[in-house]
Amino acid sequence: MVVDTAAGISDTVISFARAAHEVLVVVCDEPASLTDAYAIIKLLNRDHGQGRFRVLANMVQSNQEGHELYNKLCRVTDRYLDVMLGYMGCIPHDEALRKAVRGQRAVVQAYPRSRVAQAFRSLARKIDALPMPMGASGQLQFFVERLIQYSTEFGEIGR
C-alpha cells in the first residue's frame, strides 16, 4: 500500500511515515522542497530511529536533473546525518499530468504513452520489486498490517 501524505511535517505525516515499511521522500528542485525533505529525514532519524529513506525526484526536465537533485540532497544528509538514501528515480515535468488532473483522470489512463505515465509505471515496478518485510517492527505497523489483513479477508482491498 502506498500512502501519499501532505508536504511538510505534521503529526499525521509522521504517524504515516512511522507506520511505513519504506519511506519515500518526494523532492523537487525548489528550496522549500529540499528543506522539507531534509527536515522530515532528520526528524524521523533523530526522533524515531529511521535510518533508510528512498528518494524520488519530482518535476524534473531529465533523468540527469533527477540524479543531480538526489545528489544535492545526499550531500546535505551525508554531511549532517547518519542515514542512507536510495534513489528510486524521477517523475518528469509533463503537461499530460496537468491535463489529466484537470480532467480528473489518472494520467496512466488518460495519457498512457506520456513520459510521466511511463515514469509512474517504472516507479510502480520498482516499488513492487522492493523486498517484502518479514513482519511489523512495532508501533503503528501492527495496526496498518492488521487493517490490510482485515480488509483483504473481507474483500475491501484487492478487487
VMD Tcl script that builds the backbone (N, CA, C; Angstrom):
set m [mol new atoms 477]
animate dup $m
set s [atomselect $m all]
$s set {name element resname resid chain x y z} {
  {N N MET 1 A 0.856 -1.164 0.000}
  {CA C MET 1 A 0.000 0.000 0.000}
  {C C MET 1 A 0.904 1.229 0.000}
  {N N VAL 2 A 0.604 2.174 -0.866}
  {CA C VAL 2 A 1.337 3.425 -0.943}
  {C C VAL 2 A 0.429 4.520 -0.405}
  {N N VAL 3 A 0.960 5.304 0.526}
  {CA C VAL 3 A 0.209 6.401 1.107}
  {C C VAL 3 A 0.933 7.695 0.763}
  {N N ASP 4 A 0.224 8.596 0.123}
  {CA C ASP 4 A 0.768 9.905 -0.231}
  {C C ASP 4 A 0.312 10.885 0.839}
  {N N THR 5 A 1.274 11.419 1.587}
  {CA C THR 5 A 0.935 12.367 2.643}
  {C C THR 5 A 1.141 13.794 2.144}
  {N N ALA 6 A 0.690 14.730 2.924}
  {CA C ALA 6 A 0.893 16.143 2.605}
  {C C ALA 6 A 2.377 16.481 2.728}
  {N N ALA 7 A 2.768 17.559 2.084}
  {CA C ALA 7 A 4.136 18.039 2.220}
  {C C ALA 7 A 4.326 18.619 3.618}
  {N N GLY 8 A 5.561 18.664 4.048}
  {CA C GLY 8 A 5.866 19.260 5.340}
  {C C GLY 8 A 5.815 18.244 6.463}
  {N N ILE 9 A 5.912 18.776 7.660}
  {CA C ILE 9 A 5.947 17.929 8.851}
  {C C ILE 9 A 4.713 18.231 9.688}
  {N N SER 10 A 3.898 17.211 9.871}
  {CA C SER 10 A 2.739 17.312 10.758}
  {C C SER 10 A 2.653 15.991 11.505}
  {N N ASP 11 A 1.817 15.943 12.519}
  {CA C ASP 11 A 1.643 14.697 13.269}
  {C C ASP 11 A 1.157 13.573 12.360}
  {N N THR 12 A 0.276 13.901 11.424}
  {CA C THR 12 A -0.249 12.891 10.511}
  {C C THR 12 A 0.846 12.342 9.612}
  {N N VAL 13 A 1.663 13.220 9.062}
  {CA C VAL 13 A 2.766 12.792 8.192}
  {C C VAL 13 A 3.719 11.892 8.966}
  {N N ILE 14 A 4.074 12.292 10.161}
  {CA C ILE 14 A 4.994 11.500 10.984}
  {C C ILE 14 A 4.375 10.147 11.324}
  {N N SER 15 A 3.098 10.130 11.668}
  {CA C SER 15 A 2.430 8.865 12.016}
  {C C SER 15 A 2.444 7.895 10.837}
  {N N PHE 16 A 2.106 8.379 9.652}
  {CA C PHE 16 A 2.125 7.504 8.484}
  {C C PHE 16 A 3.548 7.043 8.166}
  {N N ALA 17 A 4.501 7.930 8.268}
  {CA C ALA 17 A 5.894 7.554 7.979}
  {C C ALA 17 A 6.384 6.508 8.970}
  {N N ARG 18 A 6.013 6.624 10.223}
  {CA C ARG 18 A 6.418 5.641 11.236}
  {C C ARG 18 A 5.744 4.293 11.001}
  {N N ALA 19 A 4.563 4.301 10.397}
  {CA C ALA 19 A 3.846 3.051 10.134}
  {C C ALA 19 A 4.332 2.367 8.866}
  {N N ALA 20 A 5.098 3.072 8.069}
  {CA C ALA 20 A 5.525 2.539 6.776}
  {C C ALA 20 A 6.737 1.630 6.907}
  {N N HIS 21 A 6.790 0.634 6.035}
  {CA C HIS 21 A 7.983 -0.203 5.945}
  {C C HIS 21 A 9.069 0.514 5.162}
  {N N GLU 22 A 8.659 1.335 4.240}
  {CA C GLU 22 A 9.584 2.121 3.414}
  {C C GLU 22 A 9.093 3.558 3.398}
  {N N VAL 23 A 10.026 4.488 3.528}
  {CA C VAL 23 A 9.679 5.900 3.438}
  {C C VAL 23 A 10.258 6.434 2.134}
  {N N LEU 24 A 9.375 6.921 1.286}
  {CA C LEU 24 A 9.765 7.501 0.007}
  {C C LEU 24 A 9.567 9.009 0.108}
  {N N VAL 25 A 10.674 9.731 0.072}
  {CA C VAL 25 A 10.639 11.186 0.174}
  {C C VAL 25 A 10.635 11.753 -1.242}
  {N N VAL 26 A 9.614 12.523 -1.548}
  {CA C VAL 26 A 9.492 13.130 -2.873}
  {C C VAL 26 A 10.002 14.561 -2.771}
  {N N VAL 27 A 10.912 14.900 -3.684}
  {CA C VAL 27 A 11.538 16.220 -3.631}
  {C C VAL 27 A 11.608 16.817 -5.030}
  {N N CYS 28 A 11.385 18.122 -5.116}
  {CA C CYS 28 A 11.587 18.826 -6.387}
  {C C CYS 28 A 12.662 19.883 -6.172}
  {N N ASP 29 A 13.150 20.433 -7.249}
  {CA C ASP 29 A 14.296 21.337 -7.175}
  {C C ASP 29 A 13.863 22.756 -6.817}
  {N N GLU 30 A 13.323 22.882 -5.632}
  {CA C GLU 30 A 12.942 24.172 -5.066}
  {C C GLU 30 A 13.462 24.203 -3.635}
  {N N PRO 31 A 13.942 25.353 -3.160}
  {CA C PRO 31 A 14.498 25.417 -1.802}
  {C C PRO 31 A 13.558 24.897 -0.716}
  {N N ALA 32 A 12.279 25.250 -0.796}
  {CA C ALA 32 A 11.322 24.805 0.231}
  {C C ALA 32 A 11.176 23.284 0.219}
  {N N SER 33 A 11.176 22.675 -0.955}
  {CA C SER 33 A 11.043 21.231 -1.065}
  {C C SER 33 A 12.272 20.528 -0.497}
  {N N LEU 34 A 13.445 21.016 -0.838}
  {CA C LEU 34 A 14.677 20.427 -0.303}
  {C C LEU 34 A 14.741 20.580 1.209}
  {N N THR 35 A 14.340 21.733 1.713}
  {CA C THR 35 A 14.326 21.970 3.160}
  {C C THR 35 A 13.359 21.024 3.852}
  {N N ASP 36 A 12.142 20.866 3.292}
  {CA C ASP 36 A 11.156 19.940 3.864}
  {C C ASP 36 A 11.659 18.503 3.834}
  {N N ALA 37 A 12.279 18.100 2.723}
  {CA C ALA 37 A 12.793 16.736 2.602}
  {C C ALA 37 A 13.854 16.483 3.662}
  {N N TYR 38 A 14.784 17.399 3.791}
  {CA C TYR 38 A 15.833 17.254 4.800}
  {C C TYR 38 A 15.226 17.215 6.208}
  {N N ALA 39 A 14.259 18.089 6.465}
  {CA C ALA 39 A 13.653 18.165 7.797}
  {C C ALA 39 A 12.937 16.869 8.171}
  {N N ILE 40 A 12.187 16.282 7.247}
  {CA C ILE 40 A 11.469 15.037 7.577}
  {C C ILE 40 A 12.454 13.896 7.783}
  {N N ILE 41 A 13.498 13.849 6.976}
  {CA C ILE 41 A 14.520 12.815 7.141}
  {C C ILE 41 A 15.199 12.979 8.497}
  {N N LYS 42 A 15.572 14.196 8.830}
  {CA C LYS 42 A 16.238 14.462 10.113}
  {C C LYS 42 A 15.346 14.088 11.286}
  {N N LEU 43 A 14.090 14.505 11.242}
  {CA C LEU 43 A 13.171 14.230 12.342}
  {C C LEU 43 A 12.930 12.727 12.514}
  {N N LEU 44 A 12.664 12.038 11.420}
  {CA C LEU 44 A 12.417 10.595 11.513}
  {C C LEU 44 A 13.661 9.846 11.966}
  {N N ASN 45 A 14.814 10.324 11.579}
  {CA C ASN 45 A 16.061 9.702 12.013}
  {C C ASN 45 A 16.330 9.981 13.486}
  {N N ARG 46 A 16.299 11.228 13.870}
  {CA C ARG 46 A 16.642 11.644 15.232}
  {C C ARG 46 A 15.631 11.152 16.265}
  {N N ASP 47 A 14.346 11.317 15.980}
  {CA C ASP 47 A 13.320 11.028 16.988}
  {C C ASP 47 A 12.739 9.623 16.909}
  {N N HIS 48 A 12.908 8.943 15.756}
  {CA C HIS 48 A 12.245 7.654 15.595}
  {C C HIS 48 A 13.168 6.562 15.066}
  {N N GLY 49 A 14.444 6.844 14.952}
  {CA C GLY 49 A 15.419 5.818 14.596}
  {C C GLY 49 A 15.378 5.334 13.156}
  {N N GLN 50 A 14.682 6.042 12.294}
  {CA C GLN 50 A 14.632 5.647 10.873}
  {C C GLN 50 A 15.981 5.981 10.245}
  {N N GLY 51 A 16.594 4.993 9.616}
  {CA C GLY 51 A 17.921 5.213 9.057}
  {C C GLY 51 A 18.020 5.080 7.554}
  {N N ARG 52 A 16.935 4.626 6.922}
  {CA C ARG 52 A 16.978 4.423 5.475}
  {C C ARG 52 A 15.766 5.094 4.837}
  {N N PHE 53 A 16.032 5.818 3.775}
  {CA C PHE 53 A 14.983 6.532 3.057}
  {C C PHE 53 A 15.197 6.339 1.565}
  {N N ARG 54 A 14.125 6.364 0.838}
  {CA C ARG 54 A 14.205 6.320 -0.620}
  {C C ARG 54 A 13.759 7.697 -1.119}
  {N N VAL 55 A 14.357 8.117 -2.222}
  {CA C VAL 55 A 14.116 9.469 -2.723}
  {C C VAL 55 A 13.607 9.399 -4.154}
  {N N LEU 56 A 12.574 10.190 -4.424}
  {CA C LEU 56 A 12.015 10.332 -5.766}
  {C C LEU 56 A 12.122 11.792 -6.162}
  {N N ALA 57 A 12.799 12.057 -7.257}
  {CA C ALA 57 A 12.899 13.417 -7.780}
  {C C ALA 57 A 11.656 13.704 -8.610}
  {N N ASN 58 A 11.004 14.814 -8.326}
  {CA C ASN 58 A 9.743 15.135 -8.976}
  {C C ASN 58 A 9.867 16.402 -9.823}
  {N N MET 59 A 9.106 16.441 -10.903}
  {CA C MET 59 A 9.020 17.602 -11.792}
  {C C MET 59 A 10.380 18.008 -12.365}
  {N N VAL 60 A 11.114 17.024 -12.838}
  {CA C VAL 60 A 12.425 17.302 -13.432}
  {C C VAL 60 A 12.315 17.304 -14.950}
  {N N GLN 61 A 13.278 17.924 -15.588}
  {CA C GLN 61 A 13.289 18.001 -17.043}
  {C C GLN 61 A 13.954 16.789 -17.689}
  {N N SER 62 A 14.813 16.092 -16.917}
  {CA C SER 62 A 15.549 14.965 -17.485}
  {C C SER 62 A 15.971 14.010 -16.372}
  {N N ASN 63 A 16.386 12.802 -16.770}
  {CA C ASN 63 A 16.915 11.849 -15.792}
  {C C ASN 63 A 18.145 12.421 -15.106}
  {N N GLN 64 A 18.983 13.110 -15.868}
  {CA C GLN 64 A 20.191 13.713 -15.302}
  {C C GLN 64 A 19.823 14.730 -14.215}
  {N N GLU 65 A 18.825 15.544 -14.469}
  {CA C GLU 65 A 18.383 16.514 -13.464}
  {C C GLU 65 A 17.863 15.801 -12.218}
  {N N GLY 66 A 17.193 14.671 -12.397}
  {CA C GLY 66 A 16.728 13.888 -11.261}
  {C C GLY 66 A 17.878 13.385 -10.414}
  {N N HIS 67 A 18.912 12.862 -11.063}
  {CA C HIS 67 A 20.102 12.389 -10.331}
  {C C HIS 67 A 20.805 13.550 -9.625}
  {N N GLU 68 A 20.885 14.694 -10.282}
  {CA C GLU 68 A 21.531 15.858 -9.667}
  {C C GLU 68 A 20.768 16.315 -8.424}
  {N N LEU 69 A 19.460 16.293 -8.482}
  {CA C LEU 69 A 18.637 16.674 -7.333}
  {C C LEU 69 A 18.847 15.689 -6.185}
  {N N TYR 70 A 18.842 14.407 -6.493}
  {CA C TYR 70 A 19.116 13.380 -5.490}
  {C C TYR 70 A 20.496 13.605 -4.864}
  {N N ASN 71 A 21.493 13.844 -5.691}
  {CA C ASN 71 A 22.856 14.063 -5.182}
  {C C ASN 71 A 22.938 15.302 -4.305}
  {N N LYS 72 A 22.171 16.325 -4.637}
  {CA C LYS 72 A 22.142 17.545 -3.825}
  {C C LYS 72 A 21.637 17.228 -2.418}
  {N N LEU 73 A 20.566 16.424 -2.331}
  {CA C LEU 73 A 20.031 16.037 -1.029}
  {C C LEU 73 A 21.017 15.133 -0.299}
  {N N CYS 74 A 21.660 14.231 -1.023}
  {CA C CYS 74 A 22.653 13.337 -0.406}
  {C C CYS 74 A 23.818 14.108 0.204}
  {N N ARG 75 A 24.288 15.136 -0.492}
  {CA C ARG 75 A 25.411 15.912 0.037}
  {C C ARG 75 A 25.084 16.499 1.402}
  {N N VAL 76 A 23.864 16.980 1.573}
  {CA C VAL 76 A 23.463 17.569 2.851}
  {C C VAL 76 A 23.280 16.493 3.909}
  {N N THR 77 A 22.580 15.410 3.565}
  {CA C THR 77 A 22.359 14.366 4.578}
  {C C THR 77 A 23.664 13.668 4.944}
  {N N ASP 78 A 24.550 13.466 3.976}
  {CA C ASP 78 A 25.839 12.834 4.276}
  {C C ASP 78 A 26.658 13.681 5.233}
  {N N ARG 79 A 26.514 14.975 5.122}
  {CA C ARG 79 A 27.309 15.876 5.965}
  {C C ARG 79 A 26.795 15.943 7.396}
  {N N TYR 80 A 25.469 15.916 7.568}
  {CA C TYR 80 A 24.903 16.188 8.882}
  {C C TYR 80 A 24.154 15.029 9.532}
  {N N LEU 81 A 23.815 13.994 8.782}
  {CA C LEU 81 A 23.007 12.904 9.336}
  {C C LEU 81 A 23.661 11.558 9.071}
  {N N ASP 82 A 23.289 10.589 9.862}
  {CA C ASP 82 A 23.750 9.212 9.662}
  {C C ASP 82 A 22.598 8.403 9.086}
  {N N VAL 83 A 22.313 8.638 7.801}
  {CA C VAL 83 A 21.215 7.959 7.127}
  {C C VAL 83 A 21.690 7.459 5.769}
  {N N MET 84 A 20.930 6.504 5.229}
  {CA C MET 84 A 21.186 6.010 3.871}
  {C C MET 84 A 20.018 6.435 2.991}
  {N N LEU 85 A 20.361 7.013 1.847}
  {CA C LEU 85 A 19.343 7.375 0.877}
  {C C LEU 85 A 19.496 6.486 -0.350}
  {N N GLY 86 A 18.381 6.088 -0.915}
  {CA C GLY 86 A 18.388 5.309 -2.146}
  {C C GLY 86 A 17.559 6.020 -3.196}
  {N N TYR 87 A 18.062 6.055 -4.403}
  {CA C TYR 87 A 17.386 6.758 -5.497}
  {C C TYR 87 A 16.366 5.841 -6.150}
  {N N MET 88 A 15.109 6.285 -6.195}
  {CA C MET 88 A 14.032 5.492 -6.792}
  {C C MET 88 A 13.692 5.945 -8.205}
  {N N GLY 89 A 14.276 7.042 -8.639}
  {CA C GLY 89 A 14.004 7.520 -9.983}
  {C C GLY 89 A 13.439 8.913 -9.972}
  {N N CYS 90 A 12.841 9.270 -11.095}
  {CA C CYS 90 A 12.316 10.630 -11.212}
  {C C CYS 90 A 10.997 10.624 -11.979}
  {N N ILE 91 A 10.248 11.671 -11.727}
  {CA C ILE 91 A 8.994 11.919 -12.434}
  {C C ILE 91 A 9.209 13.207 -13.232}
  {N N PRO 92 A 9.074 13.137 -14.550}
  {CA C PRO 92 A 9.335 14.332 -15.354}
  {C C PRO 92 A 8.202 15.344 -15.265}
  {N N HIS 93 A 8.576 16.590 -15.449}
  {CA C HIS 93 A 7.569 17.641 -15.596}
  {C C HIS 93 A 6.914 17.407 -16.956}
  {N N ASP 94 A 5.607 17.206 -16.972}
  {CA C ASP 94 A 4.923 16.829 -18.198}
  {C C ASP 94 A 3.526 17.438 -18.190}
  {N N GLU 95 A 3.201 18.133 -19.244}
  {CA C GLU 95 A 1.894 18.773 -19.375}
  {C C GLU 95 A 0.749 17.750 -19.304}
  {N N ALA 96 A 1.022 16.513 -19.663}
  {CA C ALA 96 A -0.013 15.470 -19.623}
  {C C ALA 96 A -0.561 15.283 -18.213}
  {N N LEU 97 A 0.280 15.440 -17.206}
  {CA C LEU 97 A -0.182 15.280 -15.826}
  {C C LEU 97 A -1.177 16.376 -15.465}
  {N N ARG 98 A -0.868 17.596 -15.807}
  {CA C ARG 98 A -1.777 18.705 -15.515}
  {C C ARG 98 A -3.114 18.498 -16.222}
  {N N LYS 99 A -3.070 18.075 -17.480}
  {CA C LYS 99 A -4.306 17.825 -18.239}
  {C C LYS 99 A -5.123 16.698 -17.599}
  {N N ALA 100 A -4.451 15.646 -17.163}
  {CA C ALA 100 A -5.158 14.520 -16.536}
  {C C ALA 100 A -5.812 14.953 -15.230}
  {N N VAL 101 A -5.102 15.749 -14.445}
  {CA C VAL 101 A -5.662 16.237 -13.177}
  {C C VAL 101 A -6.881 17.107 -13.448}
  {N N ARG 102 A -6.775 17.992 -14.418}
  {CA C ARG 102 A -7.928 18.839 -14.765}
  {C C ARG 102 A -9.122 17.994 -15.202}
  {N N GLY 103 A -8.853 16.906 -15.907}
  {CA C GLY 103 A -9.926 16.020 -16.346}
  {C C GLY 103 A -10.317 14.988 -15.306}
  {N N GLN 104 A -9.710 15.060 -14.127}
  {CA C GLN 104 A -9.978 14.150 -13.013}
  {C C GLN 104 A -9.816 12.695 -13.411}
  {N N ARG 105 A -8.712 12.435 -14.118}
  {CA C ARG 105 A -8.402 11.071 -14.549}
  {C C ARG 105 A -6.964 10.764 -14.169}
  {N N ALA 106 A -6.682 9.501 -13.987}
  {CA C ALA 106 A -5.305 9.074 -13.748}
  {C C ALA 106 A -4.511 9.272 -15.031}
  {N N VAL 107 A -3.315 9.810 -14.919}
  {CA C VAL 107 A -2.511 10.097 -16.102}
  {C C VAL 107 A -2.158 8.819 -16.861}
  {N N VAL 108 A -2.012 7.705 -16.164}
  {CA C VAL 108 A -1.669 6.456 -16.856}
  {C C VAL 108 A -2.834 5.937 -17.688}
  {N N GLN 109 A -4.040 6.379 -17.384}
  {CA C GLN 109 A -5.196 6.023 -18.204}
  {C C GLN 109 A -5.452 7.076 -19.278}
  {N N ALA 110 A -5.374 8.339 -18.902}
  {CA C ALA 110 A -5.685 9.414 -19.833}
  {C C ALA 110 A -4.610 9.582 -20.910}
  {N N TYR 111 A -3.340 9.447 -20.511}
  {CA C TYR 111 A -2.218 9.640 -21.431}
  {C C TYR 111 A -1.190 8.526 -21.210}
  {N N PRO 112 A -1.541 7.290 -21.542}
  {CA C PRO 112 A -0.682 6.151 -21.202}
  {C C PRO 112 A 0.704 6.171 -21.844}
  {N N ARG 113 A 0.869 6.877 -22.940}
  {CA C ARG 113 A 2.173 6.910 -23.606}
  {C C ARG 113 A 3.015 8.133 -23.218}
  {N N SER 114 A 2.485 8.960 -22.345}
  {CA C SER 114 A 3.220 10.158 -21.942}
  {C C SER 114 A 4.444 9.775 -21.110}
  {N N ARG 115 A 5.406 10.670 -21.084}
  {CA C ARG 115 A 6.627 10.431 -20.284}
  {C C ARG 115 A 6.288 10.239 -18.813}
  {N N VAL 116 A 5.357 11.014 -18.304}
  {CA C VAL 116 A 5.026 10.939 -16.883}
  {C C VAL 116 A 4.320 9.620 -16.564}
  {N N ALA 117 A 3.458 9.152 -17.448}
  {CA C ALA 117 A 2.798 7.863 -17.219}
  {C C ALA 117 A 3.822 6.731 -17.224}
  {N N GLN 118 A 4.761 6.790 -18.144}
  {CA C GLN 118 A 5.825 5.779 -18.186}
  {C C GLN 118 A 6.655 5.828 -16.910}
  {N N ALA 119 A 6.916 7.019 -16.404}
  {CA C ALA 119 A 7.696 7.160 -15.165}
  {C C ALA 119 A 6.940 6.576 -13.972}
  {N N PHE 120 A 5.631 6.803 -13.911}
  {CA C PHE 120 A 4.834 6.236 -12.818}
  {C C PHE 120 A 4.814 4.704 -12.894}
  {N N ARG 121 A 4.712 4.161 -14.103}
  {CA C ARG 121 A 4.746 2.702 -14.243}
  {C C ARG 121 A 6.108 2.154 -13.808}
  {N N SER 122 A 7.164 2.843 -14.169}
  {CA C SER 122 A 8.510 2.427 -13.760}
  {C C SER 122 A 8.645 2.470 -12.237}
  {N N LEU 123 A 8.142 3.521 -11.629}
  {CA C LEU 123 A 8.177 3.635 -10.172}
  {C C LEU 123 A 7.378 2.502 -9.529}
  {N N ALA 124 A 6.213 2.192 -10.068}
  {CA C ALA 124 A 5.385 1.106 -9.528}
  {C C ALA 124 A 6.131 -0.223 -9.598}
  {N N ARG 125 A 6.845 -0.474 -10.703}
  {CA C ARG 125 A 7.628 -1.714 -10.808}
  {C C ARG 125 A 8.735 -1.752 -9.766}
  {N N LYS 126 A 9.389 -0.617 -9.537}
  {CA C LYS 126 A 10.459 -0.561 -8.527}
  {C C LYS 126 A 9.903 -0.795 -7.130}
  {N N ILE 127 A 8.774 -0.199 -6.842}
  {CA C ILE 127 A 8.158 -0.406 -5.523}
  {C C ILE 127 A 7.742 -1.858 -5.362}
  {N N ASP 128 A 7.170 -2.432 -6.406}
  {CA C ASP 128 A 6.739 -3.825 -6.365}
  {C C ASP 128 A 7.927 -4.770 -6.165}
  {N N ALA 129 A 9.101 -4.381 -6.636}
  {CA C ALA 129 A 10.290 -5.223 -6.531}
  {C C ALA 129 A 11.007 -5.082 -5.181}
  {N N LEU 130 A 10.579 -4.143 -4.350}
  {CA C LEU 130 A 11.218 -3.993 -3.036}
  {C C LEU 130 A 10.991 -5.260 -2.227}
  {N N PRO 131 A 11.955 -5.609 -1.394}
  {CA C PRO 131 A 11.773 -6.819 -0.580}
  {C C PRO 131 A 10.594 -6.671 0.376}
  {N N MET 132 A 9.860 -7.757 0.503}
  {CA C MET 132 A 8.730 -7.760 1.428}
  {C C MET 132 A 9.251 -7.833 2.852}
  {N N PRO 133 A 8.694 -7.009 3.741}
  {CA C PRO 133 A 9.118 -7.071 5.144}
  {C C PRO 133 A 8.676 -8.386 5.768}
  {N N MET 134 A 9.415 -8.816 6.740}
  {CA C MET 134 A 9.115 -10.081 7.410}
  {C C MET 134 A 7.988 -9.940 8.423}
  {N N GLY 135 A 7.580 -8.754 8.700}
  {CA C GLY 135 A 6.506 -8.519 9.656}
  {C C GLY 135 A 6.632 -7.120 10.207}
  {N N ALA 136 A 5.682 -6.730 11.004}
  {CA C ALA 136 A 5.687 -5.389 11.573}
  {C C ALA 136 A 6.806 -5.274 12.593}
  {N N SER 137 A 7.454 -4.134 12.577}
  {CA C SER 137 A 8.531 -3.909 13.529}
  {C C SER 137 A 8.032 -3.211 14.780}
  {N N GLY 138 A 6.752 -2.983 14.862}
  {CA C GLY 138 A 6.194 -2.354 16.049}
  {C C GLY 138 A 5.440 -1.091 15.692}
  {N N GLN 139 A 5.120 -0.332 16.697}
  {CA C GLN 139 A 4.446 0.944 16.575}
  {C C GLN 139 A 3.173 0.809 15.749}
  {N N LEU 140 A 3.007 1.665 14.795}
  {CA C LEU 140 A 1.781 1.677 14.010}
  {C C LEU 140 A 1.761 0.628 12.906}
  {N N GLN 141 A 2.893 -0.003 12.638}
  {CA C GLN 141 A 2.925 -1.010 11.576}
  {C C GLN 141 A 1.990 -2.168 11.890}
  {N N PHE 142 A 1.863 -2.521 13.171}
  {CA C PHE 142 A 0.934 -3.591 13.540}
  {C C PHE 142 A -0.491 -3.208 13.136}
  {N N PHE 143 A -0.883 -1.986 13.425}
  {CA C PHE 143 A -2.217 -1.525 13.082}
  {C C PHE 143 A -2.445 -1.562 11.577}
  {N N VAL 144 A -1.494 -1.043 10.811}
  {CA C VAL 144 A -1.646 -0.993 9.354}
  {C C VAL 144 A -1.721 -2.403 8.788}
  {N N GLU 145 A -0.857 -3.297 9.240}
  {CA C GLU 145 A -0.891 -4.672 8.734}
  {C C GLU 145 A -2.199 -5.362 9.073}
  {N N ARG 146 A -2.708 -5.163 10.254}
  {CA C ARG 146 A -3.983 -5.788 10.623}
  {C C ARG 146 A -5.124 -5.193 9.820}
  {N N LEU 147 A -5.073 -3.884 9.573}
  {CA C LEU 147 A -6.088 -3.233 8.762}
  {C C LEU 147 A -6.106 -3.812 7.353}
  {N N ILE 148 A -4.934 -3.977 6.766}
  {CA C ILE 148 A -4.841 -4.549 5.423}
  {C C ILE 148 A -5.318 -5.992 5.426}
  {N N GLN 149 A -4.898 -6.764 6.410}
  {CA C GLN 149 A -5.306 -8.166 6.502}
  {C C GLN 149 A -6.824 -8.272 6.637}
  {N N TYR 150 A -7.414 -7.477 7.493}
  {CA C TYR 150 A -8.852 -7.489 7.700}
  {C C TYR 150 A -9.580 -7.118 6.413}
  {N N SER 151 A -9.107 -6.042 5.759}
  {CA C SER 151 A -9.760 -5.587 4.534}
  {C C SER 151 A -9.650 -6.611 3.421}
  {N N THR 152 A -8.511 -7.280 3.323}
  {CA C THR 152 A -8.315 -8.296 2.291}
  {C C THR 152 A -9.224 -9.501 2.535}
  {N N GLU 153 A -9.324 -9.911 3.793}
  {CA C GLU 153 A -10.163 -11.055 4.118}
  {C C GLU 153 A -11.634 -10.798 3.802}
  {N N PHE 154 A -12.040 -9.546 3.938}
  {CA C PHE 154 A -13.454 -9.241 3.735}
  {C C PHE 154 A -13.708 -8.550 2.409}
  {N N GLY 155 A -12.732 -8.600 1.507}
  {CA C GLY 155 A -12.949 -8.173 0.125}
  {C C GLY 155 A -12.916 -6.686 -0.127}
  {N N GLU 156 A -12.439 -5.889 0.799}
  {CA C GLU 156 A -12.426 -4.447 0.590}
  {C C GLU 156 A -11.207 -4.018 -0.237}
  {N N ILE 157 A -10.114 -4.753 -0.134}
  {CA C ILE 157 A -8.895 -4.433 -0.858}
  {C C ILE 157 A -8.563 -5.634 -1.740}
  {N N GLY 158 A -7.980 -5.362 -2.860}
  {CA C GLY 158 A -7.535 -6.454 -3.724}
  {C C GLY 158 A -8.523 -6.862 -4.786}
  {N N ARG 159 A -9.556 -6.087 -4.963}
  {CA C ARG 159 A -10.528 -6.407 -6.007}
  {C C ARG 159 A -10.026 -5.997 -7.342}
}
mol reanalyze $m
mol bondsrecalc $m
mol representation Tube
mol addrep $m
